[in-house]
Amino acid sequence: MPATFIGVRHFSPACAHLVQSTIDLLRPAYVLVEGPADLNDRMNELLLAHTLPIAVFTHFRSAEREHMSWMPFCEYSPEWVALAEATRVGAQIRFIDLPAWHPAFEDRVNVYADAEARYADAMERLCQVYAVDNVDTLWDHLFEVTGDTSGLAAYFDVLRGAAAAGPSDTEREAFMAAWVRAAVADAGDRPVVVVTGGFHRPALVTLAQSGDTAWPELPAPPDGATQGSYLVPYSFRRLDAFTGYQSGMPSPAYYQRLWEDGPARAATALMETVVRRLRKRKQRVSTADLIAARTQAEGLARLRGHPHPARTDMLDGLASALVGNALEEPLPWTRRGELVAGTDPVVVEMVAALSGDRVGKLHRHTPLPPLVHDVDAQLDRHDLSGSGPVRLDLTVEVERSRVLHRLRVLRIPGYKRLSGPASGVDPVLHEEWERARTDLQLPALIEAGAHGPTLADAAQAVLLGRLASTDLATTLFDATFCGLADLSMTVLDRLRPKVAEASDLAEFAGVLAIVLGLWRHDRLLGTAGSPLLGSVLEVSVSRILWLAEGIHTGPAPANPARLQTITALRDTLVHYSSATDREAAVAVMRRIANDQTAPPDLRGAAFGLTWSLGDAVEPRPAIRGATTTTTLGDWLAGLFALARDEVLASDDTVLSTLDEVVASFSDHDFLVAVPALRGAFSYFPPKDREAIAERLLARRGLRGSARSLLRLRLEPSELTELARLEAHVDELLAREGLVEGT
């Protein structure tokens, strides 16, 4: 008996009902399903009493490539319904596709990826014929809202006839057809049902008619490759096409109700869900609004020929009744893809309501990767299993810190570092973390198991993968705090020549502070006396001084990364370098401070560095030497970045001089200087800015609240623009003789 082929759209309730009724009617000997054939011997694990959605997560690593993919199932997945119905009627179940690690899937993150990109031209023509916006609306119009799947085979035949299969499709279809032929031969006169993506159905019908009838052999992974597959809890949010799942149908919560209750009740539930969510978010939705939305939706359904309001009928009705402002972006259900910035907030909440918050749960007997068990053991051993804040004393609890840092590196949800050592300014002996239990932890741990069987192995593998990045300093920080000493040394080996060859001061912005911080915390972190840390610091100091003295670009806006580098240089000179090295560095900085061809922020920073290291300086003439409107703010940015404490402790020398200089500016010059001056004073924390404001009020003999000067009703940039406008108006009035006395 020839096989019965059912071409489906993944995550379609209409297709799921068709699969269910077909298997119930035929009671086949075999049900063959598109899915990785290497999972056939684990079918019992897949069919445990899980709470859907779940997914099969597969990882692969070889010398040539790394790959991860997911194969999700929800209650209305046609493939899942095929498995469940086959089990109920006693049919033998087989997945018939190539393993998910196979090169045929190397361009797919999601195994159940519909082939719509390949038949985009045909789909566009169909959308034009039916006057709909996109494939999702077309699919609902043809199949979901009517429940009539009689034209399903013809639909996919038309699409496949307009699309060329690629090499990966050809290889997969040949493999699947071999399974079909073998099952048909083995079944004799009993039926065989084949459930695959609709794109593959036409080719499989042809390929299954002739050829070898032996059961195909599974391809083996390449020598030396590691691969594995595990079940993971999944979520409606991850399924939703609006949030990026490339083959998903949007609004999974809606389609779940469509599967359970049919289109009429699903439409009503959709409306109720959206209204309930909006009201919970304090959005005003009146009874009149609700009546208007229902009326609009029902009218649109009749106009579009739907027996019941479809998903887009309801959404369009809700948008018409509830969105009062002009839309900056098109309604998201008129196209495919993720929500974009600028989407109306009410529309965002509508989409979220239809997406749903359901999260799957694995049966307690589901096998888990070794990493999950190792993490549980580590958390128990170090008393970190609960939730809530944790404060660690790094002098005695460094192992507990390493466990949390390894989880952070693996990006496991629920472990957030609030404070702790970050730079080399002051040694910090404590860390604070926040722990929270979340349904997202288990999926993340299972997926992180692709990196290694233990917490240390997995963290090391992730960090090794970052060695090719340019941010070696952060990788060094993470490796050290994770307690991965060998990896830290590897990073340092690569970092030293990199800093020695750096061509821009900005390249040191993060490196030097992190390396100095690790050197200052060496006893806590197990890097005591590391000659490599010291050598990186020494090379960095020499290279920074050489680069800084060679910058002669003249006036330019302040460069925050460059100032961060000079700040880290100052800290290194204070905490690491010898007195001789500090004297040599101060000499270089004196020359830069007096070099009028150097950018103003660098000159200000050089002056600030020498001052902060105890050099006898005269701020007053230095400030007056930088009094052009285009350079003062940038020069001050450099000074304040390096010598905030010295400025505040200078008996108002700096502030009084600066007040005199700014007071001498014309209105035009002041407006030109304001943006850079604002940037410079941002280097002071709010408390210090308030203290400066109090001093200026006292200097001018004014009474008032310094704090009120810092809490403006308008943004400073808006005030500046208003002042510009006022000056311009005054100039026009004077020019036209409209000012009294002219």
KAFENKA-V585891 format. One record per residue. N is the residue number from 1. PSI is psi as a letter, one per 30 degrees, with the letter a starting at -180 (999 if undefined). OMEGA is omega as a letter, one per 30 degrees, with the letter a starting at -180 (none if undefined). NEAR is the number of other C-alpha atoms within 8 Angstrom. Layout:
BEGIN
n=N psi=PSI omega=OMEGA near=NEAR
n=N psi=PSI omega=OMEGA near=NEAR
END
This chain:
BEGIN
n=1 psi=k omega=l near=8
n=2 psi=l omega=a near=6
n=3 psi=l omega=l near=10
n=4 psi=j omega=a near=8
n=5 psi=k omega=l near=10
n=6 psi=j omega=l near=12
n=7 psi=k omega=a near=14
n=8 psi=l omega=l near=11
n=9 psi=k omega=a near=10
n=10 psi=k omega=l near=14
n=11 psi=h omega=l near=11
n=12 psi=j omega=l near=14
n=13 psi=e omega=l near=14
n=14 psi=e omega=l near=12
n=15 psi=e omega=l near=11
n=16 psi=e omega=l near=15
n=17 psi=e omega=l near=9
n=18 psi=e omega=l near=9
n=19 psi=e omega=a near=13
n=20 psi=e omega=a near=11
n=21 psi=e omega=a near=8
n=22 psi=e omega=l near=8
n=23 psi=e omega=l near=14
n=24 psi=e omega=a near=9
n=25 psi=e omega=a near=6
n=26 psi=f omega=a near=7
n=27 psi=i omega=a near=10
n=28 psi=l omega=l near=11
n=29 psi=e omega=a near=11
n=30 psi=k omega=l near=14
n=31 psi=j omega=a near=16
n=32 psi=k omega=a near=13
n=33 psi=k omega=l near=15
n=34 psi=j omega=a near=12
n=35 psi=l omega=a near=9
n=36 psi=k omega=a near=12
n=37 psi=f omega=l near=12
n=38 psi=f omega=l near=9
n=39 psi=g omega=a near=8
n=40 psi=e omega=l near=10
n=41 psi=g omega=l near=6
n=42 psi=g omega=a near=7
n=43 psi=e omega=l near=8
n=44 psi=e omega=l near=7
n=45 psi=e omega=a near=8
n=46 psi=e omega=a near=7
n=47 psi=g omega=l near=9
n=48 psi=l omega=a near=8
n=49 psi=i omega=l near=6
n=50 psi=l omega=l near=10
n=51 psi=j omega=a near=9
n=52 psi=l omega=g near=12
n=53 psi=k omega=l near=16
n=54 psi=l omega=l near=17
n=55 psi=l omega=l near=12
n=56 psi=j omega=l near=11
n=57 psi=k omega=a near=13
n=58 psi=k omega=l near=13
n=59 psi=l omega=a near=13
n=60 psi=k omega=l near=14
n=61 psi=k omega=l near=11
n=62 psi=a omega=l near=10
n=63 psi=f omega=a near=6
n=64 psi=e omega=a near=5
n=65 psi=l omega=l near=7
n=66 psi=k omega=a near=8
n=67 psi=k omega=l near=9
n=68 psi=k omega=l near=10
n=69 psi=l omega=a near=13
n=70 psi=k omega=l near=11
n=71 psi=j omega=a near=10
n=72 psi=l omega=l near=11
n=73 psi=k omega=l near=11
n=74 psi=l omega=a near=10
n=75 psi=f omega=a near=9
n=76 psi=g omega=l near=13
n=77 psi=k omega=l near=13
n=78 psi=e omega=a near=17
n=79 psi=e omega=l near=13
n=80 psi=e omega=l near=11
n=81 psi=e omega=l near=13
n=82 psi=e omega=l near=15
n=83 psi=e omega=a near=12
n=84 psi=e omega=a near=9
n=85 psi=e omega=l near=11
n=86 psi=e omega=l near=14
n=87 psi=e omega=a near=10
n=88 psi=e omega=a near=7
n=89 psi=g omega=l near=9
n=90 psi=g omega=l near=8
n=91 psi=l omega=l near=12
n=92 psi=k omega=a near=9
n=93 psi=k omega=l near=12
n=94 psi=k omega=l near=10
n=95 psi=k omega=a near=13
n=96 psi=g omega=a near=13
n=97 psi=l omega=l near=13
n=98 psi=l omega=l near=15
n=99 psi=k omega=a near=10
n=100 psi=f omega=l near=9
n=101 psi=f omega=a near=13
n=102 psi=k omega=l near=9
n=103 psi=f omega=l near=6
n=104 psi=f omega=a near=11
n=105 psi=g omega=a near=10
n=106 psi=f omega=l near=9
n=107 psi=g omega=a near=5
n=108 psi=k omega=l near=8
n=109 psi=f omega=a near=8
n=110 psi=k omega=a near=11
n=111 psi=e omega=l near=10
n=112 psi=i omega=l near=8
n=113 psi=j omega=l near=10
n=114 psi=l omega=a near=10
n=115 psi=g omega=a near=7
n=116 psi=f omega=a near=7
n=117 psi=f omega=a near=5
n=118 psi=f omega=l near=8
n=119 psi=h omega=a near=12
n=120 psi=e omega=a near=8
n=121 psi=e omega=l near=7
n=122 psi=e omega=a near=10
n=123 psi=e omega=l near=11
n=124 psi=e omega=l near=9
n=125 psi=e omega=l near=8
n=126 psi=e omega=l near=8
n=127 psi=e omega=l near=13
n=128 psi=e omega=a near=8
n=129 psi=e omega=a near=6
n=130 psi=g omega=l near=7
n=131 psi=h omega=l near=6
n=132 psi=l omega=a near=8
n=133 psi=e omega=a near=9
n=134 psi=l omega=a near=11
n=135 psi=e omega=a near=8
n=136 psi=e omega=l near=9
n=137 psi=e omega=l near=10
n=138 psi=e omega=a near=12
n=139 psi=e omega=l near=9
n=140 psi=e omega=a near=11
n=141 psi=e omega=a near=11
n=142 psi=e omega=a near=9
n=143 psi=e omega=a near=11
n=144 psi=e omega=a near=13
n=145 psi=f omega=l near=13
n=146 psi=f omega=a near=10
n=147 psi=g omega=a near=7
n=148 psi=j omega=a near=9
n=149 psi=g omega=a near=9
n=150 psi=f omega=l near=5
n=151 psi=g omega=a near=7
n=152 psi=e omega=a near=8
n=153 psi=e omega=l near=10
n=154 psi=e omega=l near=7
n=155 psi=e omega=a near=8
n=156 psi=e omega=l near=13
n=157 psi=e omega=l near=10
n=158 psi=e omega=a near=9
n=159 psi=e omega=a near=12
n=160 psi=e omega=l near=12
n=161 psi=f omega=a near=7
n=162 psi=g omega=a near=9
n=163 psi=k omega=l near=8
n=164 psi=k omega=l near=7
n=165 psi=k omega=l near=8
n=166 psi=l omega=a near=6
n=167 psi=e omega=a near=7
n=168 psi=e omega=l near=10
n=169 psi=e omega=a near=10
n=170 psi=e omega=l near=9
n=171 psi=e omega=a near=9
n=172 psi=e omega=a near=11
n=173 psi=e omega=l near=12
n=174 psi=e omega=a near=10
n=175 psi=e omega=a near=12
n=176 psi=e omega=l near=13
n=177 psi=e omega=l near=11
n=178 psi=e omega=l near=15
n=179 psi=e omega=a near=11
n=180 psi=e omega=a near=12
n=181 psi=e omega=a near=15
n=182 psi=e omega=a near=13
n=183 psi=e omega=l near=12
n=184 psi=e omega=l near=13
n=185 psi=e omega=a near=8
n=186 psi=f omega=a near=6
n=187 psi=f omega=a near=11
n=188 psi=b omega=a near=7
n=189 psi=g omega=l near=5
n=190 psi=l omega=a near=8
n=191 psi=l omega=l near=15
n=192 psi=k omega=l near=16
n=193 psi=k omega=a near=13
n=194 psi=k omega=a near=12
n=195 psi=j omega=l near=16
n=196 psi=l omega=l near=13
n=197 psi=k omega=a near=12
n=198 psi=f omega=a near=12
n=199 psi=e omega=a near=12
n=200 psi=f omega=a near=12
n=201 psi=e omega=a near=13
n=202 psi=e omega=a near=11
n=203 psi=e omega=a near=8
n=204 psi=e omega=l near=12
n=205 psi=e omega=a near=9
n=206 psi=e omega=a near=7
n=207 psi=f omega=a near=10
n=208 psi=f omega=a near=11
n=209 psi=f omega=a near=7
n=210 psi=l omega=l near=6
n=211 psi=l omega=a near=8
n=212 psi=k omega=a near=7
n=213 psi=g omega=l near=9
n=214 psi=k omega=l near=7
n=215 psi=k omega=a near=8
n=216 psi=l omega=l near=8
n=217 psi=k omega=l near=4
n=218 psi=k omega=l near=7
n=219 psi=k omega=a near=6
n=220 psi=k omega=l near=4
n=221 psi=l omega=l near=8
n=222 psi=l omega=l near=6
n=223 psi=k omega=l near=4
n=224 psi=f omega=a near=6
n=225 psi=l omega=l near=10
n=226 psi=k omega=l near=8
n=227 psi=l omega=l near=11
n=228 psi=l omega=l near=8
n=229 psi=k omega=l near=8
n=230 psi=l omega=l near=11
n=231 psi=k omega=l near=12
n=232 psi=k omega=l near=13
n=233 psi=k omega=l near=14
n=234 psi=a omega=a near=14
n=235 psi=l omega=l near=12
n=236 psi=e omega=l near=14
n=237 psi=e omega=l near=10
n=238 psi=f omega=l near=9
n=239 psi=f omega=a near=14
n=240 psi=k omega=l near=15
n=241 psi=f omega=l near=15
n=242 psi=f omega=l near=13
n=243 psi=g omega=l near=11
n=244 psi=f omega=a near=10
n=245 psi=j omega=a near=11
n=246 psi=f omega=a near=8
n=247 psi=g omega=a near=10
n=248 psi=l omega=l near=11
n=249 psi=k omega=a near=12
n=250 psi=l omega=l near=10
n=251 psi=h omega=a near=13
n=252 psi=e omega=l near=13
n=253 psi=e omega=l near=13
n=254 psi=e omega=a near=13
n=255 psi=f omega=l near=12
n=256 psi=e omega=l near=11
n=257 psi=e omega=l near=12
n=258 psi=e omega=l near=12
n=259 psi=e omega=a near=10
n=260 psi=e omega=a near=6
n=261 psi=f omega=a near=9
n=262 psi=l omega=a near=9
n=263 psi=e omega=a near=13
n=264 psi=e omega=l near=9
n=265 psi=e omega=l near=10
n=266 psi=e omega=l near=13
n=267 psi=e omega=l near=13
n=268 psi=e omega=a near=8
n=269 psi=e omega=l near=10
n=270 psi=e omega=a near=12
n=271 psi=e omega=a near=11
n=272 psi=e omega=a near=8
n=273 psi=e omega=a near=10
n=274 psi=e omega=a near=12
n=275 psi=e omega=l near=10
n=276 psi=e omega=a near=8
n=277 psi=e omega=l near=11
n=278 psi=e omega=l near=14
n=279 psi=e omega=l near=10
n=280 psi=e omega=l near=7
n=281 psi=g omega=l near=6
n=282 psi=g omega=l near=6
n=283 psi=k omega=a near=8
n=284 psi=j omega=l near=6
n=285 psi=j omega=a near=10
n=286 psi=l omega=l near=6
n=287 psi=e omega=l near=6
n=288 psi=e omega=l near=6
n=289 psi=e omega=a near=10
n=290 psi=e omega=l near=12
n=291 psi=e omega=l near=8
n=292 psi=e omega=a near=10
n=293 psi=e omega=l near=15
n=294 psi=e omega=a near=12
n=295 psi=e omega=l near=9
n=296 psi=e omega=a near=12
n=297 psi=e omega=a near=15
n=298 psi=e omega=l near=12
n=299 psi=e omega=l near=8
n=300 psi=e omega=l near=11
n=301 psi=e omega=l near=14
n=302 psi=e omega=a near=9
n=303 psi=e omega=a near=7
n=304 psi=g omega=l near=6
n=305 psi=g omega=a near=6
n=306 psi=k omega=l near=12
n=307 psi=f omega=l near=8
n=308 psi=l omega=l near=10
n=309 psi=k omega=l near=16
n=310 psi=l omega=a near=13
n=311 psi=e omega=a near=10
n=312 psi=f omega=l near=9
n=313 psi=e omega=a near=12
n=314 psi=e omega=a near=16
n=315 psi=e omega=l near=10
n=316 psi=e omega=l near=10
n=317 psi=e omega=l near=15
n=318 psi=e omega=a near=15
n=319 psi=e omega=l near=10
n=320 psi=e omega=a near=10
n=321 psi=f omega=a near=11
n=322 psi=f omega=a near=10
n=323 psi=j omega=a near=10
n=324 psi=f omega=a near=6
n=325 psi=l omega=l near=4
n=326 psi=k omega=a near=4
n=327 psi=k omega=l near=7
n=328 psi=f omega=l near=7
n=329 psi=l omega=l near=8
n=330 psi=l omega=l near=7
n=331 psi=k omega=a near=8
n=332 psi=f omega=l near=10
n=333 psi=g omega=l near=6
n=334 psi=f omega=l near=8
n=335 psi=l omega=l near=8
n=336 psi=l omega=l near=10
n=337 psi=a omega=a near=9
n=338 psi=l omega=l near=9
n=339 psi=k omega=a near=9
n=340 psi=l omega=l near=6
n=341 psi=k omega=a near=4
n=342 psi=f omega=l near=6
n=343 psi=k omega=a near=13
n=344 psi=k omega=a near=10
n=345 psi=e omega=l near=6
n=346 psi=e omega=l near=10
n=347 psi=e omega=l near=11
n=348 psi=e omega=l near=10
n=349 psi=e omega=l near=11
n=350 psi=e omega=l near=12
n=351 psi=e omega=l near=10
n=352 psi=e omega=l near=8
n=353 psi=e omega=a near=11
n=354 psi=f omega=l near=13
n=355 psi=e omega=l near=14
n=356 psi=l omega=a near=11
n=357 psi=g omega=a near=8
n=358 psi=k omega=l near=9
n=359 psi=k omega=a near=11
n=360 psi=l omega=l near=12
n=361 psi=k omega=a near=11
n=362 psi=k omega=l near=12
n=363 psi=k omega=a near=9
n=364 psi=f omega=l near=4
n=365 psi=g omega=a near=4
n=366 psi=k omega=l near=9
n=367 psi=k omega=a near=6
n=368 psi=l omega=l near=9
n=369 psi=l omega=a near=10
n=370 psi=e omega=a near=9
n=371 psi=e omega=a near=15
n=372 psi=e omega=a near=12
n=373 psi=e omega=l near=9
n=374 psi=e omega=l near=11
n=375 psi=e omega=l near=10
n=376 psi=e omega=a near=9
n=377 psi=e omega=a near=8
n=378 psi=e omega=l near=9
n=379 psi=e omega=l near=11
n=380 psi=e omega=a near=9
n=381 psi=e omega=a near=7
n=382 psi=g omega=l near=8
n=383 psi=h omega=a near=7
n=384 psi=g omega=a near=9
n=385 psi=f omega=a near=7
n=386 psi=a omega=l near=8
n=387 psi=l omega=a near=9
n=388 psi=l omega=a near=7
n=389 psi=l omega=l near=8
n=390 psi=k omega=l near=8
n=391 psi=k omega=a near=8
n=392 psi=k omega=l near=11
n=393 psi=j omega=a near=10
n=394 psi=f omega=l near=11
n=395 psi=f omega=a near=7
n=396 psi=f omega=a near=5
n=397 psi=h omega=a near=9
n=398 psi=e omega=l near=12
n=399 psi=e omega=l near=7
n=400 psi=e omega=l near=10
n=401 psi=e omega=a near=13
n=402 psi=e omega=l near=11
n=403 psi=e omega=a near=12
n=404 psi=e omega=l near=9
n=405 psi=e omega=l near=11
n=406 psi=e omega=l near=12
n=407 psi=e omega=l near=12
n=408 psi=e omega=a near=10
n=409 psi=e omega=l near=11
n=410 psi=f omega=l near=10
n=411 psi=h omega=l near=7
n=412 psi=k omega=a near=11
n=413 psi=k omega=l near=8
n=414 psi=g omega=l near=10
n=415 psi=j omega=a near=12
n=416 psi=k omega=l near=8
n=417 psi=k omega=a near=9
n=418 psi=e omega=a near=8
n=419 psi=l omega=a near=8
n=420 psi=a omega=a near=10
n=421 psi=k omega=l near=10
n=422 psi=e omega=a near=6
n=423 psi=a omega=a near=11
n=424 psi=g omega=a near=15
n=425 psi=e omega=a near=6
n=426 psi=k omega=l near=5
n=427 psi=k omega=l near=9
n=428 psi=k omega=a near=7
n=429 psi=g omega=a near=9
n=430 psi=l omega=l near=11
n=431 psi=k omega=l near=15
n=432 psi=k omega=a near=12
n=433 psi=l omega=l near=12
n=434 psi=k omega=l near=13
n=435 psi=k omega=l near=12
n=436 psi=k omega=l near=9
n=437 psi=k omega=a near=8
n=438 psi=l omega=l near=7
n=439 psi=f omega=a near=7
n=440 psi=f omega=a near=7
n=441 psi=e omega=a near=11
n=442 psi=e omega=l near=10
n=443 psi=e omega=a near=11
n=444 psi=e omega=l near=11
n=445 psi=e omega=l near=11
n=446 psi=e omega=a near=14
n=447 psi=e omega=l near=9
n=448 psi=f omega=l near=11
n=449 psi=f omega=l near=13
n=450 psi=f omega=a near=12
n=451 psi=f omega=a near=10
n=452 psi=l omega=a near=11
n=453 psi=f omega=l near=12
n=454 psi=l omega=a near=10
n=455 psi=e omega=l near=13
n=456 psi=e omega=a near=9
n=457 psi=e omega=a near=10
n=458 psi=e omega=l near=16
n=459 psi=e omega=l near=14
n=460 psi=e omega=l near=11
n=461 psi=e omega=l near=10
n=462 psi=e omega=a near=11
n=463 psi=e omega=l near=12
n=464 psi=e omega=l near=8
n=465 psi=f omega=l near=7
n=466 psi=f omega=a near=9
n=467 psi=f omega=l near=10
n=468 psi=f omega=a near=5
n=469 psi=l omega=a near=6
n=470 psi=f omega=a near=5
n=471 psi=i omega=a near=6
n=472 psi=f omega=a near=12
n=473 psi=e omega=l near=11
n=474 psi=e omega=l near=10
n=475 psi=e omega=l near=12
n=476 psi=e omega=l near=11
n=477 psi=e omega=a near=11
n=478 psi=e omega=a near=11
n=479 psi=e omega=a near=14
n=480 psi=e omega=a near=12
n=481 psi=f omega=l near=11
n=482 psi=f omega=a near=13
n=483 psi=g omega=a near=9
n=484 psi=i omega=a near=11
n=485 psi=e omega=a near=10
n=486 psi=e omega=l near=6
n=487 psi=e omega=l near=10
n=488 psi=e omega=l near=11
n=489 psi=e omega=l near=9
n=490 psi=e omega=l near=8
n=491 psi=e omega=l near=12
n=492 psi=e omega=l near=12
n=493 psi=e omega=l near=9
n=494 psi=f omega=a near=8
n=495 psi=e omega=a near=11
n=496 psi=e omega=l near=11
n=497 psi=f omega=l near=8
n=498 psi=e omega=l near=8
n=499 psi=f omega=l near=13
n=500 psi=f omega=a near=9
n=501 psi=g omega=a near=6
n=502 psi=k omega=a near=9
n=503 psi=g omega=a near=6
n=504 psi=k omega=l near=7
n=505 psi=e omega=a near=13
n=506 psi=f omega=a near=9
n=507 psi=f omega=a near=10
n=508 psi=f omega=a near=12
n=509 psi=e omega=l near=13
n=510 psi=f omega=a near=11
n=511 psi=e omega=a near=11
n=512 psi=e omega=a near=14
n=513 psi=e omega=a near=11
n=514 psi=e omega=a near=14
n=515 psi=e omega=l near=15
n=516 psi=e omega=l near=14
n=517 psi=e omega=l near=14
n=518 psi=e omega=l near=15
n=519 psi=e omega=a near=13
n=520 psi=f omega=l near=8
n=521 psi=g omega=a near=10
n=522 psi=e omega=a near=12
n=523 psi=e omega=l near=7
n=524 psi=e omega=a near=9
n=525 psi=g omega=l near=12
n=526 psi=g omega=l near=8
n=527 psi=g omega=a near=12
n=528 psi=k omega=l near=8
n=529 psi=g omega=a near=5
n=530 psi=j omega=l near=9
n=531 psi=f omega=a near=6
n=532 psi=e omega=l near=9
n=533 psi=e omega=l near=12
n=534 psi=e omega=a near=9
n=535 psi=e omega=l near=9
n=536 psi=e omega=l near=13
n=537 psi=e omega=a near=12
n=538 psi=e omega=l near=9
n=539 psi=e omega=a near=11
n=540 psi=e omega=a near=12
n=541 psi=e omega=a near=10
n=542 psi=e omega=a near=8
n=543 psi=e omega=a near=11
n=544 psi=e omega=l near=11
n=545 psi=e omega=a near=10
n=546 psi=e omega=a near=8
n=547 psi=e omega=a near=11
n=548 psi=e omega=a near=10
n=549 psi=f omega=l near=9
n=550 psi=g omega=a near=6
n=551 psi=j omega=a near=8
n=552 psi=h omega=a near=7
n=553 psi=f omega=a near=8
n=554 psi=a omega=a near=9
n=555 psi=k omega=l near=10
n=556 psi=l omega=l near=9
n=557 psi=l omega=l near=7
n=558 psi=k omega=a near=10
n=559 psi=j omega=a near=7
n=560 psi=e omega=a near=6
n=561 psi=e omega=l near=9
n=562 psi=e omega=l near=11
n=563 psi=e omega=l near=14
n=564 psi=e omega=l near=12
n=565 psi=e omega=a near=14
n=566 psi=e omega=l near=12
n=567 psi=e omega=l near=11
n=568 psi=e omega=l near=11
n=569 psi=e omega=l near=11
n=570 psi=e omega=a near=11
n=571 psi=e omega=l near=10
n=572 psi=e omega=l near=14
n=573 psi=e omega=a near=11
n=574 psi=e omega=a near=9
n=575 psi=f omega=a near=6
n=576 psi=e omega=a near=7
n=577 psi=l omega=l near=10
n=578 psi=l omega=l near=7
n=579 psi=e omega=l near=6
n=580 psi=e omega=l near=6
n=581 psi=e omega=l near=9
n=582 psi=e omega=l near=11
n=583 psi=e omega=l near=8
n=584 psi=e omega=l near=8
n=585 psi=e omega=l near=9
n=586 psi=e omega=l near=11
n=587 psi=e omega=l near=8
n=588 psi=e omega=a near=10
n=589 psi=e omega=l near=12
n=590 psi=e omega=a near=11
n=591 psi=e omega=a near=9
n=592 psi=e omega=a near=13
n=593 psi=f omega=a near=13
n=594 psi=g omega=a near=7
n=595 psi=j omega=a near=8
n=596 psi=f omega=l near=7
n=597 psi=f omega=l near=8
n=598 psi=l omega=l near=13
n=599 psi=k omega=a near=13
n=600 psi=e omega=a near=16
n=601 psi=e omega=l near=16
n=602 psi=e omega=l near=15
n=603 psi=e omega=l near=15
n=604 psi=e omega=l near=15
n=605 psi=e omega=l near=18
n=606 psi=e omega=l near=15
n=607 psi=e omega=a near=12
n=608 psi=e omega=l near=14
n=609 psi=e omega=a near=16
n=610 psi=e omega=l near=13
n=611 psi=e omega=a near=12
n=612 psi=f omega=l near=10
n=613 psi=g omega=l near=9
n=614 psi=g omega=l near=6
n=615 psi=k omega=l near=7
n=616 psi=j omega=a near=5
n=617 psi=l omega=l near=6
n=618 psi=j omega=a near=6
n=619 psi=e omega=a near=8
n=620 psi=e omega=l near=9
n=621 psi=e omega=l near=7
n=622 psi=e omega=l near=8
n=623 psi=e omega=a near=12
n=624 psi=f omega=l near=9
n=625 psi=f omega=a near=6
n=626 psi=h omega=a near=10
n=627 psi=g omega=l near=9
n=628 psi=k omega=a near=6
n=629 psi=f omega=a near=10
n=630 psi=f omega=a near=9
n=631 psi=f omega=a near=12
n=632 psi=e omega=a near=15
n=633 psi=e omega=a near=16
n=634 psi=e omega=l near=17
n=635 psi=e omega=l near=16
n=636 psi=e omega=l near=12
n=637 psi=e omega=l near=18
n=638 psi=e omega=a near=19
n=639 psi=e omega=a near=16
n=640 psi=e omega=l near=15
n=641 psi=e omega=a near=13
n=642 psi=f omega=a near=14
n=643 psi=h omega=l near=12
n=644 psi=e omega=a near=11
n=645 psi=e omega=a near=6
n=646 psi=e omega=l near=9
n=647 psi=e omega=a near=11
n=648 psi=f omega=a near=9
n=649 psi=g omega=a near=7
n=650 psi=g omega=l near=8
n=651 psi=h omega=l near=5
n=652 psi=g omega=l near=10
n=653 psi=e omega=a near=9
n=654 psi=e omega=a near=11
n=655 psi=e omega=l near=10
n=656 psi=e omega=l near=10
n=657 psi=e omega=a near=11
n=658 psi=e omega=l near=9
n=659 psi=e omega=l near=9
n=660 psi=e omega=a near=8
n=661 psi=e omega=a near=10
n=662 psi=e omega=l near=8
n=663 psi=f omega=a near=6
n=664 psi=f omega=a near=6
n=665 psi=k omega=l near=9
n=666 psi=l omega=l near=6
n=667 psi=e omega=a near=7
n=668 psi=e omega=a near=8
n=669 psi=e omega=a near=9
n=670 psi=e omega=l near=11
n=671 psi=e omega=l near=11
n=672 psi=e omega=a near=9
n=673 psi=f omega=a near=12
n=674 psi=e omega=a near=10
n=675 psi=e omega=a near=10
n=676 psi=e omega=l near=12
n=677 psi=e omega=l near=13
n=678 psi=e omega=l near=9
n=679 psi=e omega=a near=10
n=680 psi=e omega=a near=13
n=681 psi=f omega=l near=10
n=682 psi=f omega=l near=7
n=683 psi=f omega=l near=10
n=684 psi=k omega=l near=10
n=685 psi=l omega=a near=7
n=686 psi=e omega=a near=6
n=687 psi=e omega=l near=7
n=688 psi=e omega=l near=8
n=689 psi=e omega=l near=10
n=690 psi=e omega=l near=11
n=691 psi=e omega=l near=9
n=692 psi=e omega=l near=10
n=693 psi=e omega=l near=11
n=694 psi=e omega=l near=10
n=695 psi=e omega=a near=9
n=696 psi=e omega=l near=11
n=697 psi=e omega=l near=12
n=698 psi=e omega=a near=9
n=699 psi=e omega=a near=8
n=700 psi=g omega=l near=6
n=701 psi=h omega=a near=6
n=702 psi=k omega=l near=7
n=703 psi=k omega=a near=6
n=704 psi=l omega=a near=5
n=705 psi=j omega=l near=7
n=706 psi=e omega=a near=11
n=707 psi=e omega=a near=8
n=708 psi=f omega=l near=7
n=709 psi=f omega=a near=8
n=710 psi=f omega=a near=7
n=711 psi=i omega=a near=6
n=712 psi=l omega=l near=8
n=713 psi=f omega=l near=4
n=714 psi=l omega=l near=6
n=715 psi=k omega=l near=7
n=716 psi=e omega=l near=7
n=717 psi=e omega=l near=7
n=718 psi=e omega=l near=8
n=719 psi=e omega=l near=9
n=720 psi=e omega=a near=10
n=721 psi=e omega=l near=8
n=722 psi=e omega=l near=8
n=723 psi=e omega=l near=9
n=724 psi=e omega=a near=10
n=725 psi=e omega=l near=8
n=726 psi=e omega=l near=8
n=727 psi=e omega=l near=9
n=728 psi=e omega=l near=8
n=729 psi=e omega=l near=8
n=730 psi=e omega=a near=8
n=731 psi=e omega=l near=8
n=732 psi=e omega=l near=8
n=733 psi=e omega=l near=10
n=734 psi=e omega=a near=10
n=735 psi=e omega=a near=7
n=736 psi=g omega=l near=6
n=737 psi=g omega=a near=7
n=738 psi=g omega=l near=8
n=739 psi=k omega=a near=7
n=740 psi=k omega=l near=4
n=741 psi=g omega=l near=3
n=742 psi=999 omega=none near=6
END
